[in-house]
Every structure is written in structure tokens, then in C-alpha cells.
Amino acid sequence: MWIGAAICFASLFGASYTTSVVNLVLCQGVLYAIGGTMLYNPCINYMNEWFIARRGLANGVISAGAAAGGLILPLVLPGIIDRYGTAKTLRIIAVVFAVCLLPLLPFLKGRLPLARVVGPAVRSGGEDRKWMKSPGFRFVMIVNTIQGFGYFVPLVWLPTFASELHLNATNSSLALSLLNGASLIGTLGFGALTDHMDTWLLAFSTLLGTCLATFVGWGVISYSLAGLIAFGMAYGVLAGGWSSFWPGFIKTVVSQEDPRLATTLMGYLMFSRGLGNILSTPITAAMAHPKGLSAVQGRLGFGVGNGKFENVIVYTGTCFAGASLIAGVGWVVEKSYQRSSTRR
């Protein structure tokens, strides 16, 4: 983790001196991602060691940290950038990052002895391979991937959408900040609920709700600041807490006492969702073209920017509609699989 922290600091500080896009991508896109992974993954493993009954809530608290940053930074950074410029702002962020993080690292420790976590002990019952035979987890991977292809689209396009509404920088930042703030509520709330309720039911409900929020909230009422904020908050609560469901899905296929395997499966889920993070932007960029719309359509979110975002909104809502449908099928299949396994 110390190495990961050093890489993150170096990537931010180094990015402040770059003069080309390639070097900027290498610093903030590649190096920071490597350092962040080296910091985040051990935290997930430690969480799986320390928490069993409340693992969903614990994961929600960890995810809420990112949402808290998303709530604060859009409001703070524009003023700092205006005063000091982009390069100095990156250096300030790097220093604040180091000052806040480094004193905490000595306190991040696992519960189990290292030999028990990474040792060569042989597991009984084929627990390491049980998840491969679970049809429910295969459906989870599919749903998780589709959700990722839809989830990141509003986060990327909301500032551009706000500029087409002729909102000033403060109001644009406010809309994005409130979306992230609502995500904080979603991660904590759904994280706690997964410890007590059926994760498939929660996932199906939130995916369907996000689909409706996208078509109605973004596509219909987001032609004004009030509508855009309403959509952002609804979207943040419903979609922002998705990663809080992961421990609930995983506990149905692996032992809660096996933190290493649980961490491995969370890695697969991060990877599949990350595909959407990378690919959804070029996909939607190819869709964003102005259209000739009627006066009625122009008063809807679909009509903002002469219909430039209509295909983007439809794409996002369709991703969530498809994910909710597959989640419903996966829920039924997983229940049937569990009943058949109980009879054996």
C-alpha cells in the first residue's frame, strides 16, 4: 500500500508538469490507476477479513468515501483552478493526498495471520471452484457488465449537458456534486440492506428504478436546472450504490470465512464493470449528434442541444432496462439452483 500511495502521489505531481496529452494519460490514466489499485484492493481484502455479518455495510462505507470526494471536489476545484491554474492545482491535490493518506496507512491491517490468508492450506469441499458452477454468479457478471456500460455515461456527459442548458460553472458543478452526494446515500443505504434482504431483489429494483429515472428524469424533465438536479439525485441514489451489492452476490457462492476468494471475485466484478467505464464514452460520443426537433421536443431533456443527447439518453436507459431484465431472470435461476442444491 505504501508503494501504491507513492505511485499515486508521483502520478499527480508528475501530471502537473506534462505538456502533452500522451504524458498526461500515462500519468493520470495509467500510473494513477496502478497506484489506486494497489491501495484499494488491500482495503477490500481487509474488509472481507474483519466483517462477515455486516460486510455489505462495510463495503458501502468504503464506497461512500469515493462518493464523498465526488460531492466535495466539484464544488472546491473550480475556484482553486481559477486562482492557481491547472498545474498548481494538481500539485496541491498531490500534497493534500499525501498529507491525508500517509498517517492512516500504519493503521490499515488485516485480522488474520498472513500465513492463513496466503498459505498453502488445502480447502475442502471444492470451495475454490463452487462459484464457477453457480449460474447465478454468471448472471451477476453479465448484469454487472451491462450496468457498467450505462452507469458512467451521465457522469461523463452531465457537464456538457449542463453547458447546453447555458448554466454557469457553479450550477454545473452543483448538479454533478449533488449526484455524487446522492450516491453516498445509495452506497450506505443499499450496503446496509444487503446484509438483511435478498440482493437479487434489491438489484432488480434499483436497475428498473434507474431505467425509469433515466428516461423520465434525464429525458423529460432535465430541460432546466431544477430538473437536472432532480435527475442527478435520483440517479445517484439508485445507481450509485451498485457496488454495495457485490458482497451480497458473493456470499451466495463462497464461504463468508474465505476473505481471499471473496476479494478475488470482487476483482472480477471490478474488471467487468471497468469495461463499461472505458468503452461507454467512445460509444456514446459516436451517438451524440444534433437533430432537428419540434418545439415540443425542444422543451424536454431529449431536446437539449437540438437533440444532441437523445441517443445518449436512450442508450443509457436501454442499458439499465436490459440489466434489470437479465437480473430478473438471474434471480429466478439462482433461486432454482439453490433449491436443487438443497435437495441433493
Buried (B, 14 or more C-beta within 10 A) or exposed (E): BEEBBBBBBBBBBBBBEBEEEEEBEBBBEEBBBBBBBBBBBBBBBBBBBBBBEBBBBBBBBBBBEBBBEBBEBBBEBBEBBEEEEEBEBBBBBBEEBBEEBEEEBEEEEBEBEEEEBEEEEEEEEEBBEBBEEBEBBBBBBBBBBBBBBBBBBBBBBBBBBBEBBEBEBEBBBBBBBBBBBBBBBBBBBBBBBBBEBBBBEBBBBBBBBBBBBBBBBBBBBBBBBEBBBBBBBBBBBBBBBBBBBBBBBBBBBBBBEBBBBBBBBBBBBBEBBBEBBEEBBEEBEEBBBEBEBEEEBBBBBBBBBBBBBBBBBBBBBBBBBBBBBBBBEBBEBBEEBEEEEEEE
